[in-house]
Amino acid sequence: MSAEEAAEIEVVDAVPVDEPGRGVDVVRPPTPPVVRQAAAVAATGLLAGAATVLAARHARGLSSRLRARRAARRRMAGLPGPVVASRSFLVDVHVLAPRE
């Protein structure tokens, strides 16, 4: 390669230039129905979970308010001392027939 040939070589930045007034058309394939269904199920599950959390918080708030009222009534009733612990048990009672 001679000096003349080296001077004639053009360096290109390789940046594409659109024609003025012509937009770029982007063609996307349609979304498959399975993807839309999965997105709908996920959104529904999210909303159902949020509603469950709100309902649980509301119920917990009600029970704590009821406990506070009961404690106030007990104090006013004049219990002999403070209640240290309280337990509730589910009891299943079976009545058996006599042996013959």
N, C-alpha and C positions, 0 to 999 in steps of 0.2 A: 504494500500500500504506500502510495506516495503522499507527500504533504498536501497536494491539491485534493486528492480523494478524501483525506481525513478532514479537510476544511469543508468539504461539501456534505458530509454526514450530518443529518439533522437529528437533534435530540428531542424526543417527544415525551411530554409529561404523562400521556395516556389518561387524560381527564376527558370523559365524554361530554360533548356539548350538544344540547337539544336544539332543534330548530325553534325559532321564536314562534309563539302562538300554538305550539303543539304540546299537549299534555302527555304524560306517561300513563299508558293503560296498564293497570295491574289486574291480572286475571287470577282469581282465587277459585279453587274448586269448592263446590257447595259442601257445607258441613253435613256429615252423615247423621242420620236421625239418632243413632246410638249415643253420639257425643252430646247432642242436645238433651236427650233423655237423662243421661248421667248428670249433666249440669242441673237439670230441674230437680232431680232426686236429691242432689247434694244441697241445693238451696232450701228445699223443703225440710230436709233433716236438720239443717242449721236453725231454721225458724222454730221447728218443733222442740229442739233442745233449748233454745233461748226461752221459749214459753214455759218449759218444764222448770228451768232454773228460777224464773220469776215466780212461778206458783209455789215452789218449795220455799223460797225466801219469804213469801207472803205468809205461808202456813207456819213457818218457824217463828215469824214475828207475832202472829196471833197467839201461839202457844206460850211464848214468853210473857206476853201481856196477861194471859189468863193465870199463869203461875204467880205473877206479881199480885194479882187481885186475891188469889187464894191465900198467899202468904200474909197479906194485909188482914184478911178476915181471921186467920188463925191468931195473929197478934192481938186482934181486938177480942177474940174469944177467950183469951187468957190461958194459953197452953202453959203447962208447968215449966217448960224450958224450950230452948231452940231445938228444932228438928235437925239432927246431924245427917241422917241419910233416910232415904225412902226407897222401897223396892216394890215393884209390881210383878206379879207372877201370873202366868196363864195356867190355870189348874184344870185338868181334865179328869173328871170323876166318873168312874164306872161302877154301876150297881150290878152285882152278880146274883144270879138265881142260886138258891140253896142247892147243895149237892144231894142227890137222891141215892 
